[in-house]
Structures are given as C-alpha cells and as structure tokens.
Amino acid sequence: MRYIRYLRRKRKALLKQLNKQELQERKQARSISKEQLKRDLFEDRKREQREKEIRTVELESVKEKFLRDVEEYRPKLNTLRAQQKTEQEQQKEFQKMRRKRLMRFYARNRSRGFKRWLLSINRRNLRKRIAHYKSQKQARKNFYSIAANSTSLFLLSYLFVYLFSLLVTSISATFFEYSSIIYYYDIYFNIRGDQWHHDAVKVIYSSGPIACLFVGTILLIIFSYIREDKGLYKMFFFWGFLHSYTMFFGGVLVGTMFGSGFGHAINWSYILDTGKMVYSIIAIAIFILIGVLSSKSFLISANSYYNNLTGNARGMFVAAQIVIPFLLGNILMFLFRMPRLKMYFIFVGITMILVILPTWISTRFYPNMYFHEDPVRVRPSWKLIALAAIVYAILRVLLEIGIPVDFT
C-alpha cells in the first residue's frame, strides 16, 4: 500500500511538472507569435508607406504631364473656341439674312396675291362670291343653332356637377361638426385653423371628387341607354359624365401640381412626389382614353340634327357640338366666378381639353354615318337657352349670398 501511495505521489508530481512545461511552452509560443505579428505589422506599414510614396511620385508626374499637355494644347483650344464662336456668329447672321429674305418673299408673295385678287374682281366673280355666301346661310344658321344648344347643355350640366360637388363637400364636413357656407367661388368653413386634423381633411376634400366619379358613372349609364334617341337633352347626361370625371381626374392632376382642392387630401395622405407624378400620368392617360372613346358618342348625337353625317357637315358639326361649347362654357364659368377667382376650379375645367382634343382628332377617322329618314329641322331650342340663362343667373345670385350648411 505504501508503495502504491508512493507511485501516486510520483505520478502527481510528474503530471504537475508536465503541465508546467506545457504552460511554459504555450507562453513561449504566444510570445513568439506576438513578436512575429508585430514584425509583420511593421513590415506592412513600411510597405504601405513605400507604396504611398510611389503613388505620390506617380501622381506628381501625371499632374506635371497634364499641366504640360494643357499648356501645350491651350493655344489650340483657344483657336478652336474662337473658330466656333465665329462660326456661331456667322450662323446667326445667316439666319437673320435668311429670315429677312423669307419675310420679303412672303410679303412680296402676299402683295402679288392681293393684286391678283383685286385684278380678278369683276361683276361676274362678285356675283359668284355673293351667291356662295348666300348659299351657306342655312349652314351658318345650323352651326349657330347646334353651338347654342350644346353650350346650354354644357353649362347646365357643369352647374349641376359643380353645385353637387360643393354640397357633398359641405355635408361631409358636418360629420366632423364643421359648419360651412357655400359661395360661388369656394366653400368657407366656420372653424379655426387648429381644428383641422388628418381624417377631416382627407374625407372632406376627397368626398366631392369621389361623389362626382360615382355620379358621372350613373350619367354615362343613362346616356348609353338613350344615345340613339333624337332628343337634345341626352347631351346633358353626356356632358355631365365628362364634367364629373373631369372633377375627379382633373382634381387629381391639378391638386397634385398646386396642392389645393383635392390636392389637400393627397398631401395630407403623405404621398411622395413619385406617387403624385404617377397619379398625374394615370389621370392624363385616362383623359385621353375617354376622349378617344367619346368620339363615336358625339358623332351619334348628330341624329338630333341630321339624317346623315358626311363630308364637310362632320367638321362643322364637331366644331359646333364639341369645340365651341367647351370654349364658351369655360368663358362663362370664368365670368361666373368673377371677381373672386379660385384658380383650382378654373384649371380643373381647362383640363377637359385633354378629352376634347383626342375627340376632335379621332372623329375624322370614323366612316360616314346614316341615321333615320324622317325629316329633321335644325333650330335653336329657345327654351333650353332660356333655362340655362335663368339657372346661371339664379345660382350666381344665390351663391353670392351663400348657402349655409350646418346640421349640428
């Protein structure tokens, strides 16, 4: 037993000695590796410093070469610039001379044409021209009659959609306990500026355009059922459809650009500029699409005035039914809002030109149209014109006073 204990003690002592040796070897290895790492880092720094010095020398040499090249080519560059300047001046002089020559040629040509026209005047030609002018008397009457009827319907439908949009906006404000007064130029809310909040702005300023979109769809459905009829009042529904969609998509387009009207709801929704640009592009694309698809409906509406639509009668009808009402209607609505102009509504109305232009262009590509054989007489509807004038005057006086909306 004593021998066994002795062996155990010897083994423990031997293990301790071996562990000490192993620790010492590890320490020596660590110290050697640290020294080697220090030497490597020092060598890397020295190498980087040498490379930096080499790069500095190379950059200096490149810079010196660049400066030498600049000094060498500067005279050539100056000469080239001088030549280019002289060539531009010569081009401008040539354009001026060419413009003057063209103006002289145009003036000479016009004067020769005027002289030929004066020399061609005689009793026979005068009779022909007077007869031609008299022969177009009925066509001019038809043009004025169609333009008056279509302008009256344009005006009535716009006033309906405009007043409907203002009423919906004011009624939606009552849900937030905001009282308002509807004027001819805008809506006045009887609240302080600090009472506005996000939900109120988004709901109030988007309710009118969204309601117009819904009503415009209903008016389009009604028109699709009655567009084959010969009555004049069907155009009230079609103009109302165009005005309603203009209130929505034109509000998106103008609101994103000027930040007013429907743009308040868009701004308070924290939509980025990229999103606003996308909305504007979509609105323009939809306007053009509506214009292209509306051209056939405008041509079919000619069954109220003609038995067929062919030749020169088409261009006259399109101008009287579409272009003149758009121009006169916007002028009348401009006068309606005088003297306190709200540019948002004016620009929204003008955006309908994105519908009118594609419609005007695409009507030229449709074939001749034949309707019914019953005799049709083109004449102005004085009742319709009087109704439009009365509604226009009454609404202007009524909205001058103001319509209060307060259900609280």
C-alpha positions as CSV (number, residue, x, y, z in Angstrom):
1,M,0.0,0.0,0.0
2,R,2.9,2.3,0.9
3,Y,4.4,1.6,-2.5
4,I,1.1,2.3,-4.3
5,R,0.8,5.7,-2.4
6,Y,4.4,6.4,-3.4
7,L,3.6,5.7,-7.0
8,R,0.6,8.0,-6.9
9,R,2.6,10.9,-5.4
10,K,5.3,10.4,-8.0
11,R,2.6,10.4,-10.8
12,K,1.0,13.6,-9.5
13,A,4.4,15.3,-9.3
14,L,5.2,14.2,-12.8
15,L,1.8,15.4,-14.1
16,K,2.4,18.8,-12.4
17,Q,5.8,19.1,-13.9
18,L,4.5,18.2,-17.4
19,N,1.6,20.8,-17.0
20,K,4.1,23.5,-16.1
21,Q,6.3,22.6,-19.1
22,E,3.2,22.7,-21.4
23,L,2.1,26.1,-20.0
24,Q,5.6,27.5,-20.4
25,E,5.7,26.2,-24.0
26,R,2.4,27.8,-24.7
27,K,3.5,31.1,-23.3
28,Q,6.7,30.9,-25.3
29,A,4.6,30.2,-28.5
30,R,2.3,33.1,-27.7
31,S,5.2,35.5,-27.2
32,I,6.8,34.3,-30.4
33,S,3.6,34.7,-32.4
34,K,3.1,38.2,-30.9
35,E,6.6,39.2,-31.9
36,Q,6.0,37.8,-35.3
37,L,2.7,39.7,-35.7
38,K,4.4,42.9,-34.6
39,R,7.2,42.4,-37.1
40,D,4.5,41.6,-39.8
41,L,2.6,44.8,-39.0
42,F,5.7,46.8,-39.0
43,E,6.6,45.4,-42.4
44,D,3.1,46.1,-43.7
45,R,3.2,49.7,-42.6
46,K,6.6,50.2,-44.2
47,R,5.3,48.6,-47.4
48,E,2.2,50.8,-47.4
49,Q,4.3,53.9,-46.8
50,R,6.6,52.9,-49.7
51,E,3.6,52.3,-51.9
52,K,2.1,55.7,-50.8
53,E,5.3,57.4,-51.6
54,I,5.4,55.7,-55.0
55,R,1.8,56.7,-55.8
56,T,2.6,60.3,-54.7
57,V,5.5,60.4,-57.1
58,E,3.4,58.9,-59.9
59,L,0.6,61.4,-59.2
60,E,3.0,64.3,-59.3
61,S,4.4,63.1,-62.5
62,V,0.9,62.7,-64.0
63,K,0.0,66.1,-62.8
64,E,3.1,67.6,-64.3
65,K,2.4,65.8,-67.6
66,F,-1.2,67.1,-67.5
67,L,-0.1,70.6,-66.9
68,R,2.4,70.4,-69.7
69,D,-0.3,69.0,-72.0
70,V,-2.6,71.8,-71.0
71,E,0.0,74.4,-71.7
72,E,0.7,72.7,-75.0
73,Y,-2.9,72.4,-76.2
74,R,-4.2,75.7,-74.7
75,P,-3.4,77.7,-77.8
76,K,-5.1,75.1,-80.0
77,L,-8.2,75.1,-77.7
78,N,-8.3,78.9,-77.8
79,T,-8.2,78.9,-81.6
80,L,-10.9,76.2,-81.7
81,R,-13.1,78.2,-79.4
82,A,-12.5,81.3,-81.5
83,Q,-13.4,79.4,-84.7
84,Q,-16.5,78.0,-83.1
85,K,-17.6,81.5,-81.9
86,T,-17.0,83.0,-85.3
87,E,-19.0,80.1,-86.9
88,Q,-21.9,80.7,-84.5
89,E,-21.8,84.4,-85.3
90,Q,-21.8,83.6,-89.0
91,Q,-24.7,81.2,-88.5
92,K,-26.7,83.8,-86.6
93,E,-26.0,86.4,-89.4
94,F,-27.1,83.8,-92.0
95,Q,-30.3,83.0,-90.0
96,K,-31.0,86.8,-89.8
97,M,-30.4,87.2,-93.5
98,R,-32.5,84.1,-94.3
99,R,-35.3,85.4,-92.1
100,K,-35.3,88.8,-93.8
101,R,-35.3,87.2,-97.2
102,L,-38.2,84.9,-96.3
103,M,-40.1,87.8,-94.8
104,R,-39.5,89.8,-98.0
105,F,-40.5,86.8,-100.1
106,Y,-43.7,86.3,-98.0
107,A,-44.6,90.0,-98.2
108,R,-44.0,90.1,-101.9
109,N,-46.0,86.9,-102.4
110,R,-48.9,88.2,-100.4
111,S,-48.9,91.5,-102.2
112,R,-48.9,89.7,-105.5
113,G,-51.7,87.5,-104.4
114,F,-53.6,90.6,-103.2
115,K,-53.0,92.3,-106.5
116,R,-54.2,89.2,-108.4
117,W,-57.3,89.2,-106.2
118,L,-58.0,92.8,-106.9
119,L,-57.5,92.4,-110.6
120,S,-59.7,89.3,-110.6
121,I,-62.6,91.2,-109.1
122,N,-65.3,91.8,-111.6
123,R,-69.0,91.8,-111.8
124,R,-69.2,88.0,-112.6
125,N,-66.9,86.9,-109.7
126,L,-68.6,89.2,-107.3
127,R,-71.9,87.6,-108.2
128,K,-70.4,84.1,-107.7
129,R,-69.0,85.0,-104.3
130,I,-72.2,86.7,-103.1
131,A,-74.2,83.7,-104.3
132,H,-71.8,81.3,-102.5
133,Y,-72.1,83.3,-99.3
134,K,-75.9,83.3,-99.5
135,S,-75.9,79.6,-100.2
136,Q,-74.1,79.0,-96.9
137,K,-76.7,80.9,-95.0
138,Q,-78.5,77.8,-93.8
139,A,-75.2,76.1,-92.9
140,R,-74.3,79.1,-90.7
141,K,-77.7,79.0,-89.1
142,N,-77.3,75.3,-88.4
143,F,-73.9,75.9,-86.9
144,Y,-75.1,78.7,-84.6
145,S,-78.1,76.6,-83.5
146,I,-76.1,73.5,-82.7
147,A,-73.5,75.6,-80.8
148,A,-76.1,77.4,-78.8
149,N,-78.0,74.2,-77.8
150,S,-74.8,72.3,-76.9
151,T,-73.4,75.3,-75.0
152,S,-76.6,75.5,-73.0
153,L,-76.4,71.8,-72.1
154,F,-72.7,72.1,-71.3
155,L,-73.4,75.0,-68.9
156,L,-76.4,73.3,-67.2
157,S,-74.5,70.0,-66.7
158,Y,-71.5,71.9,-65.3
159,L,-73.5,73.9,-62.9
160,F,-75.3,70.7,-61.7
161,V,-72.0,68.8,-61.2
162,Y,-70.3,71.8,-59.6
163,L,-73.1,72.5,-57.1
164,F,-73.4,68.8,-56.4
165,S,-69.6,68.6,-55.6
166,L,-69.8,71.6,-53.3
167,L,-72.9,70.3,-51.5
168,V,-71.3,66.8,-50.9
169,T,-68.1,68.5,-49.6
170,S,-70.1,70.7,-47.1
171,I,-72.3,67.8,-46.0
172,S,-69.2,65.6,-45.4
173,A,-67.9,68.4,-43.2
174,T,-70.9,68.1,-40.9
175,F,-69.8,64.6,-39.9
176,F,-66.9,66.3,-38.1
177,E,-69.2,69.0,-36.7
178,Y,-67.8,71.7,-39.1
179,S,-70.4,74.2,-40.3
180,S,-69.8,75.8,-43.7
181,I,-71.2,78.3,-46.3
182,I,-71.2,77.6,-50.0
183,Y,-70.2,80.6,-52.2
184,Y,-69.9,80.9,-55.9
185,Y,-66.1,80.7,-55.7
186,D,-65.4,78.2,-52.9
187,I,-66.6,76.8,-49.5
188,Y,-66.0,78.8,-46.3
189,F,-65.6,76.6,-43.2
190,N,-66.6,78.3,-39.9
191,I,-63.7,76.8,-37.9
192,R,-60.3,77.8,-36.6
193,G,-57.2,76.7,-38.4
194,D,-56.1,74.5,-35.4
195,Q,-59.3,72.5,-35.6
196,W,-58.3,70.7,-38.8
197,H,-56.9,67.1,-38.5
198,H,-55.9,64.4,-40.9
199,D,-59.1,62.5,-41.1
200,A,-61.2,65.6,-41.6
201,V,-59.0,67.0,-44.4
202,K,-58.9,63.7,-46.3
203,V,-62.6,63.0,-46.0
204,I,-63.9,66.5,-46.7
205,Y,-61.6,67.4,-49.7
206,S,-61.9,63.9,-51.3
207,S,-65.7,63.4,-50.8
208,G,-66.7,65.8,-53.6
209,P,-64.5,64.4,-56.4
210,I,-65.3,60.8,-55.4
211,A,-69.0,61.5,-55.4
212,C,-68.6,63.2,-58.9
213,L,-66.9,60.0,-60.1
214,F,-69.9,57.9,-58.9
215,V,-72.5,60.3,-60.4
216,G,-70.5,60.5,-63.7
217,T,-70.7,56.8,-64.0
218,I,-74.5,56.9,-63.4
219,L,-74.9,59.6,-66.0
220,L,-72.8,57.6,-68.5
221,I,-75.1,54.6,-68.0
222,I,-78.2,56.7,-68.6
223,F,-76.7,58.2,-71.7
224,S,-75.8,54.7,-73.1
225,Y,-79.5,53.8,-73.0
226,I,-80.7,57.0,-74.7
227,R,-77.9,58.0,-77.1
228,E,-79.9,56.6,-80.1
229,D,-82.8,58.9,-79.3
230,K,-83.3,62.1,-81.3
231,G,-83.9,64.4,-78.3
232,L,-81.5,67.2,-77.5
233,Y,-81.4,66.6,-73.7
234,K,-79.4,63.4,-73.9
235,M,-76.3,65.5,-74.3
236,F,-77.0,66.9,-70.7
237,F,-76.1,63.4,-69.4
238,F,-73.0,63.0,-71.6
239,W,-71.7,66.5,-70.8
240,G,-72.5,65.7,-67.1
241,F,-70.4,62.5,-67.4
242,L,-67.4,64.4,-68.8
243,H,-67.7,67.1,-66.2
244,S,-68.0,64.6,-63.3
245,Y,-64.9,62.7,-64.5
246,T,-63.1,66.0,-65.0
247,M,-63.9,67.0,-61.4
248,F,-62.2,63.7,-60.2
249,F,-59.3,63.2,-62.6
250,G,-58.7,66.9,-63.2
251,G,-58.8,67.4,-59.4
252,V,-56.1,64.7,-59.1
253,L,-54.0,66.4,-61.9
254,V,-54.4,70.0,-60.7
255,G,-54.4,69.1,-57.0
256,T,-51.0,67.3,-57.2
257,M,-49.5,70.2,-59.0
258,F,-50.9,73.1,-57.0
259,G,-51.7,71.4,-53.6
260,S,-55.2,72.8,-53.4
261,G,-58.7,71.2,-53.5
262,F,-58.4,67.5,-54.0
263,G,-54.6,68.0,-53.5
264,H,-55.2,68.7,-49.8
265,A,-56.4,65.2,-49.3
266,I,-53.4,63.8,-51.4
267,N,-50.9,65.9,-49.4
268,W,-52.3,65.0,-46.1
269,S,-52.1,61.3,-47.0
270,Y,-48.3,61.9,-47.1
271,I,-47.9,60.6,-50.7
272,L,-44.4,61.1,-52.1
273,D,-43.6,63.2,-55.2
274,T,-43.1,60.0,-57.2
275,G,-46.6,58.8,-56.3
276,K,-48.1,62.2,-57.2
277,M,-46.3,62.0,-60.6
278,V,-47.7,58.5,-61.1
279,Y,-51.2,59.8,-60.3
280,S,-50.9,62.7,-62.7
281,I,-49.7,60.4,-65.5
282,I,-52.6,58.0,-64.9
283,A,-55.1,60.9,-64.9
284,I,-53.7,62.2,-68.2
285,A,-53.9,58.7,-69.8
286,I,-57.5,58.3,-68.6
287,F,-58.4,61.7,-70.1
288,I,-57.0,60.8,-73.5
289,L,-58.7,57.4,-73.4
290,I,-62.1,59.0,-72.5
291,G,-61.6,61.4,-75.4
292,V,-60.9,58.6,-77.9
293,L,-63.8,56.5,-76.7
294,S,-66.2,59.5,-76.6
295,S,-65.8,60.5,-80.3
296,K,-68.4,58.0,-81.5
297,S,-70.9,59.1,-79.0
298,F,-70.5,62.7,-80.1
299,L,-71.0,61.7,-83.7
300,I,-74.1,59.7,-82.9
301,S,-75.6,62.7,-81.2
302,A,-75.8,64.3,-84.6
303,N,-79.0,62.3,-85.2
304,S,-80.8,65.1,-83.4
305,Y,-80.0,67.5,-86.3
306,Y,-79.2,65.4,-89.4
307,N,-80.3,62.3,-91.3
308,N,-76.7,61.5,-92.1
309,L,-73.3,62.9,-91.2
310,T,-71.0,63.0,-94.2
311,G,-68.4,65.3,-95.8
312,N,-68.0,68.9,-94.7
313,A,-71.0,68.6,-92.4
314,R,-69.0,66.5,-90.0
315,G,-66.3,69.1,-89.4
316,M,-68.9,71.8,-88.9
317,F,-70.9,69.6,-86.5
318,V,-67.9,68.6,-84.4
319,A,-66.9,72.2,-84.0
320,A,-70.4,73.3,-83.1
321,Q,-71.1,70.4,-80.8
322,I,-67.8,70.0,-79.0
323,V,-65.2,72.8,-79.5
324,I,-67.4,75.9,-79.3
325,P,-69.3,74.7,-76.2
326,F,-66.0,73.9,-74.5
327,L,-64.6,77.4,-75.2
328,L,-67.8,79.4,-74.5
329,G,-68.6,77.3,-71.4
330,N,-65.2,77.9,-69.8
331,I,-65.5,81.6,-70.6
332,L,-69.0,81.7,-68.9
333,M,-67.7,79.9,-65.9
334,F,-64.8,82.2,-65.7
335,L,-67.3,85.1,-65.6
336,F,-69.4,83.2,-63.1
337,R,-66.5,83.2,-60.6
338,M,-65.7,86.9,-61.0
339,P,-64.3,88.8,-59.2
340,R,-63.0,86.2,-56.6
341,L,-61.4,83.7,-58.9
342,K,-60.5,80.3,-57.5
343,M,-57.8,79.1,-59.9
344,Y,-58.2,75.5,-58.8
345,F,-61.7,75.1,-60.3
346,I,-60.7,77.1,-63.4
347,F,-57.7,74.8,-64.2
348,V,-59.8,71.7,-63.4
349,G,-62.3,72.9,-66.1
350,I,-59.5,73.6,-68.5
351,T,-58.2,70.0,-68.1
352,M,-61.1,68.8,-70.2
353,I,-59.1,69.9,-73.2
354,L,-57.3,66.6,-72.7
355,V,-60.6,65.0,-73.6
356,I,-61.7,67.5,-76.3
357,L,-58.5,67.3,-78.4
358,P,-58.5,63.4,-78.8
359,T,-62.2,63.5,-79.5
360,W,-61.8,66.2,-82.2
361,I,-58.9,64.3,-83.8
362,S,-60.4,60.8,-83.7
363,T,-63.8,61.9,-85.2
364,R,-62.0,62.3,-88.5
365,F,-61.3,58.6,-88.8
366,Y,-64.9,57.3,-88.5
367,P,-66.8,56.4,-91.6
368,N,-69.9,58.3,-92.8
369,M,-72.9,57.8,-90.5
370,Y,-76.6,57.4,-91.6
371,F,-79.3,57.7,-89.0
372,H,-83.1,57.9,-89.9
373,E,-85.1,59.1,-92.9
374,D,-87.5,61.3,-91.0
375,P,-87.1,65.0,-91.9
376,V,-85.1,66.9,-89.3
377,R,-85.1,70.6,-88.9
378,V,-82.0,72.2,-87.2
379,R,-83.1,75.1,-85.0
380,P,-82.1,76.6,-81.6
381,S,-84.1,75.4,-78.6
382,W,-85.0,78.8,-77.0
383,K,-86.5,77.1,-74.0
384,L,-83.2,75.3,-73.4
385,I,-81.2,78.5,-73.8
386,A,-83.6,80.4,-71.5
387,L,-83.4,77.7,-68.9
388,A,-79.6,77.8,-69.0
389,A,-79.5,81.6,-68.7
390,I,-82.1,81.5,-65.8
391,V,-80.2,78.8,-63.9
392,Y,-76.9,80.6,-64.5
393,A,-78.3,83.9,-63.1
394,I,-80.2,82.3,-60.1
395,L,-77.2,80.3,-59.0
396,R,-74.9,83.3,-59.3
397,V,-77.2,85.4,-57.2
398,L,-77.9,82.6,-54.7
399,L,-74.2,81.7,-54.3
400,E,-73.3,85.3,-53.9
401,I,-75.4,85.4,-50.8
402,G,-74.1,82.0,-49.7
403,I,-75.8,78.7,-48.8
404,P,-75.2,77.8,-45.1
405,V,-74.8,74.1,-44.4
406,D,-75.0,73.2,-40.6
407,F,-76.7,70.1,-39.3
408,T,-75.2,70.3,-35.8
